[in-house]
C-alpha cells in the first residue's frame, strides 16, 4: 500500500530490476546531487570567509551556479520519480508556525 503522505511522480526510465555494481542513470544523478550539496555547503563557508573582494565575487558566482546545478539534478530526479518527499501533517505545520511566529519580535530589524 503506497504511503498517503508521499509526494512523488511515477518512476520513469529504465532501471535494472536487479542492482548490479554498474552505475545507472539514477545512481549518476544521485551522485551529482550529493556532490552539489557537499560543494554548496563548503562554498557557503568559503564565500563567507573570503578576504579578497574579487575572490569573494568569483566564489559567489560558483556557489550560485552550483546551487542551480543541484536544483536541476533534483528537478530531473523528481520528474523521473527517483526523489520522493514526505508531506507533513497540517497540525504539525500549524504547531511549528505558532512556535516560531513569535520569534520575529526578537529580530533587531522589523
VOGU-3710 file (C-alpha; in Angstrom, 3 decimals, decimal comma):
1> xxxxxxxxxx> 0,000/0,000/0,000  1,501/3,380/-1,040  2,268/5,958/1,630  -0,530/8,566/1,597  1,843/11,337/2,727  4,366/10,661/-0,020  4,828/13,218/-2,777  6,352/11,598/-5,851  5,985/11,015/-9,542  5,764/7,525/-11,004
11> xxxxxxxxxx> 9,186/6,131/-11,817  10,194/6,527/-15,429  13,272/5,498/-17,316  14,791/2,085/-17,498  16,363/0,873/-14,294  17,664/-2,662/-13,860  15,405/-4,987/-11,895  18,436/-6,362/-10,071  21,020/-3,869/-8,847  24,486/-4,541/-10,238
21> xxxxxxxxxx> 27,816/-2,862/-9,399  27,478/-0,711/-12,531  26,012/2,749/-12,020  22,731/3,524/-13,781  21,184/6,921/-14,625  19,580/7,245/-11,183  22,916/6,469/-9,485  24,711/9,123/-11,550  22,064/11,751/-10,799  22,026/10,853/-7,121
31> xxxxxxxxxx> 25,817/11,187/-7,024  25,583/14,526/-8,846  23,033/15,863/-6,362  25,022/14,638/-3,345  28,183/16,248/-4,741  26,394/19,552/-5,396  25,042/19,537/-1,830  28,530/18,945/-0,446  30,019/21,671/-2,664  27,384/24,264/-1,756
41> xxxxxxxxxx> 27,891/23,580/1,953  31,654/24,066/1,562  31,353/27,055/-0,771  29,000/28,821/1,642  31,813/28,825/4,195  34,455/29,842/1,654  32,349/32,727/0,308  31,558/33,980/3,780  35,234/33,931/4,797  36,844/35,183/1,565
51> xxxxxxxxxx> 39,122/38,100/2,430  39,568/39,491/-1,085  36,636/41,122/-2,909  37,367/39,630/-6,356  37,814/36,164/-4,838  34,527/36,619/-2,979  32,733/37,589/-6,202  34,168/34,691/-8,197  33,362/32,153/-5,488  29,879/33,617/-5,102
61> xxxxxxxxxx> 29,266/33,045/-8,813  30,473/29,446/-8,483  28,190/28,984/-5,461  25,171/30,273/-7,402  25,938/28,007/-10,362  26,406/25,023/-8,043  23,042/25,714/-6,381  21,461/25,874/-9,850  23,071/22,561/-10,799  21,755/20,963/-7,613
71> xxxxxxxxxx> 18,255/22,246/-8,362  18,387/20,908/-11,920  19,524/17,477/-10,683  16,761/17,461/-8,051  14,106/18,530/-10,585  15,138/15,788/-13,006  15,191/13,142/-10,271  11,771/14,256/-9,018  10,280/14,259/-12,531  11,561/10,710/-13,084
81> xxxxxxxxxx> 10,152/9,543/-9,747  13,600/8,949/-8,264  13,228/11,520/-5,475  10,342/11,275/-3,060  9,146/13,768/-0,466  7,090/13,232/2,650  4,155/15,619/3,184  3,866/16,894/6,732  0,598/16,789/8,616  -1,253/20,114/8,776
91> xxxxxxxxxx> -1,361/20,006/12,571  2,440/19,756/12,822  2,831/22,656/10,383  0,495/24,802/12,479  2,368/23,900/15,667  5,702/24,892/14,123  4,207/28,121/12,808  2,844/29,004/16,239  6,144/28,146/17,895  8,281/30,309/15,622
101> xxxxxxxxxx> 5,919/33,140/14,654  6,576/34,946/17,922  10,332/34,956/17,283  10,106/37,777/14,731  9,550/40,259/17,568  13,090/39,422/18,728  14,707/40,463/15,445  16,621/43,749/15,644  15,140/44,990/12,353  11,486/44,502/11,553
//
